[in-house]
């Protein structure tokens, strides 16, 4: 048995009017295959190019270890020079990923390689973020703290994507006071005997290739696995739906600070309680189906 996933719709290119009508307003994902071929980044951006322009930069690295109470919010697990990291990616599979790397701040010249597309909604121009990963590395299923509309531009290699909207929360073993599901769920090959509620979740999937753009609507859960080494850039637009905007403000100004306080007070017991609660709450919902 597999997850109930439908293919994300694909278009070659799209006008802002069609994007707003068919995807943004109904909050549905889409892959745009040939939207950035006029960007210098389309022909220039690969791992070797990033090594040449940012090799001296020290980059934060993350892996797939479970959350520990001593870890700060988005605290990296290691650091490395970009040149060494690219060499590692090309040499062998590695779990190390670069997460939320601000290219405006670190390598200003990369700004010349792309432009901000006009999708009909205002993009936040100070927050273009890069994400890198090695073969078989992945991000845990999560949604972004600000529940933003996200445009995910992929470069080099292939990347597997699985998405769920917020209506699927009750099936995903969501960890309370956090933005993640249970970290021991393998969404690329889930164990339905251990996680039976996942059989009821309905989502989307695709595989991104070089130069393709994925639109992820507000608050969508996303799991991303690098089939081959590569990297992506995300541009974002703030949540427009009042419910999502209020939830984003709660996450940023209350939830994450409350979680950090409880980690300091209760230590690992707080993490263990949250993980157990993810199971009991989901199981209780299943019993009432």
N, C-alpha and C positions, 0 to 999 in steps of 0.2 A: 504494500500500500504506500502511496505517496501523498504529499500535501496537495490540497485542492488549489492548484495554481493555474491561472490562465495567462497566456502570453500577453505581455504589455503591447498595446497597439504601436505600430511603426509607420512613420511617414518619411518621405525623402526630404522634404522641406515643408515649411508652413508659414502662412501669413499671421500677423499678430491678431487679426480679426478671427481667423479660424482657431488659433490657439485659445483665445479667450472663450469663444463659444463652445468648443468641443472638449476642452480639457481643463482650463482654469475654473470656469464657472461651475461645472459639475464635479470638479476636484477629482479628475481621473489622470493617471500617469500616461506618459507617451514617450517614445524614443524618436528623436529627430536625427536622421542618418547623415544628412549632407548640409548642415546648417553653417558650418564654420570653415568650409574649404577655402575661403578668402582670407582667413587669419594666417599670419606668418607661423603661428604656433602649429597649424595643421601639418606643415611640412618640416618644421624645425624641432618640435618638442618630442624628444625621446630620452631614454635614460642617459645616453652618452652626452647629449646636449646639456641636460641638467647637471651632469658631472662637470662639464666644462665651464658653466657659468656660476655654479654654486659649490664647487668642490671643497672650498675652504670653510664653508659654513658648517657649524656644529648643529646637528638636527636632533630633535627629541624622538625617541623610538618607543613603541608600545608593542606588547605581544598579547597572547590570549590567556594569560594567567588569570585565575579568578580574582575578583575584587578582595582586597585585604583592608581591614579597618584602618591600618596605618597609612594607606595610600590617600593622598590628597585628591581633590577633584581634578581629573584630567592630568594627574602627575605622571610624567614619563617613567618608563622602566629602565631606560638606558639612553646614552647619547653617543653620537658617532659623527665623524666628518662625513659630509655628503659623498665625497669621492670614495671613501671606504664602504659606505652603505651601498652605493651603486655597484661597486665591485662584488659585494656580498650577494646582491640580488641576482647578478648575472652568473655567479659561480655555483650557487646551490640554493635549494629551498630554505627559506627562513621565515620564522613567525614575526619577525620585527617589521613594524609598519610605522610610517610617518603619518601623523594625525593632526589635522588643523594647523598646517604650516602656512603662515601668512606671507605670501610672496611680495606684497607691497612693502612690507617692512624689511624683509630679508634680502631680496634680490630685485631692486626697483627696475632694472633693465628688462625684466620679463613682462612688465606692463606694456611694452611696445609690441609684444607678440599677439595680443588679443584686444578685442574691443567689447564693450558692454552691449549685448544684443537687445533689440527692442522687441520684447515679447508682449508689450502692452501693459506690463506692470512694472513698477519702479523697483530697481535692484539696489541693494546696499553696496556702494562702490568702495567702501573701505575694508571689505571682508572677503576678498577672493582667497580661498583656502585650497592648499594642495594636500593630496593623500597618496602615499606610496605603499606598495606591498609586494612581497615575494610570492613565489608559487605556493599555492594552497594556504596562504595566510588569509585571515578573514576578520571582519568586525562582528562582535556579538550583535544579535538582533536588538535594535534600539531605535528611539526616535530622538530628534534634536530638541535641546532644552527650550528653544524659542519657537518651536512648531512652525518654522519658516517654510515658504515655498522654495524648493531647491532645484537648481539646474546643475546637473552633474555631467561635466565634459570629460570624456575618457581619452587617454593617450597611451599608446603602445600596449600590445597584448590584448588579452580578453579578461573580462570580469563578470562573474555570475551575480545576478541581483535577485533578491526575493523581497517583496513588499507586502505589507498589510496596512489597512486603514485602522483608525482608532476604534471602529466598531468591533474589531476582532479581539480587543483587549482581554475579554473574558475567557478566551481560548488559548492565550499565548503564555500563560504562567508568568504574568507581569510581576516583577519584584516591586513591592510598595516603596514609596518615598525614593524613587529612582526612575531612570529612563530606559531600563533594560528588562529583558526577560531572564529567566534562569540561564546562567552562563553555561551550564552543562548540557544544553540542548544543541544537537547538531542539526541545524535547519537544512543542511544539504542532504542529510540522510537520517531523518528523525526516527527515534525508537518509540513507536506508538503504544507499545505495552507499558513503557515507563511514563509516557506523556500522552495519554489517550485523548485529551481535549484538543490536541492539535489536529485530529481528524476532522474537526468541525470548522476549523479556520479556513477562510476563503481569501486568497491573495493573488499576487501577480508575480511573474518572473520574466527575465530576459537575460541575454548575454551581450554585454557592451563590447564594441570593437573600437579601434582607433578613430577618433574624430566624431564619434556619436555622442549625442546629448540626451540624457534622461531627465525628464521633468518629474519630480516627486512632490505631490501636493502637501498641503499643510499637515504636519504631525504624522506623516506616514512612517510606520515602522520600516526599517531597512536592514537587511543582512547582505553583506557584500563579501564575496570570496574571489581572490585573484587566481584565475585559472593559470595565468602566466604572469611573470613580473611586469608591473606597469604602474601607472599613476593617473590621477584624475584631479580636476579642479572643480570646485563648487562655487557658484554664485547664488545669492539668496535674496528673497524678498520677504519682508516681515509678514506674519500672519494677519490676514484681513478679517476673518470671521471673528465676531466678538467673543464667542466661547473659546476659540483657540488662542486669541490674544490674551484673554484673562488667564488662561491656563499657563501661557508662556510667562507672564508676569509673576504668577505664583511660583513657577519652577525656579525662576531666576532670583527672586527676592526673598522667598520663604523656604521652599522645599530643600534646595541644595544646602542652605545654611543650617536648617534643622537637621538634615542628615549628617552633616559634618560635626555638629554638636553631639549628636547621639553616638557617633563613632568614638569621640573623645571620652564620653561618659561610660559607655557600655562595651567599647572595644569590639572584639570579634563576635561577642554574643549578639550584638546588634545586626551584624551581617548575617549570622546564622538564623536569627529570628526572621529577618526579611525573606530569606530564601525559603524557609519553611512555610511562611505565610503565603508565598506565591503558589505553593502546592495546595495547601488547605483551602484557600479561597477559590482556586480554580476547580478543585474537586467538589466543593460544595455547590458550585454553579452547575456542574455536570449532573449531580444528583437531582437537581430540580428541573432538568430539561424534560 
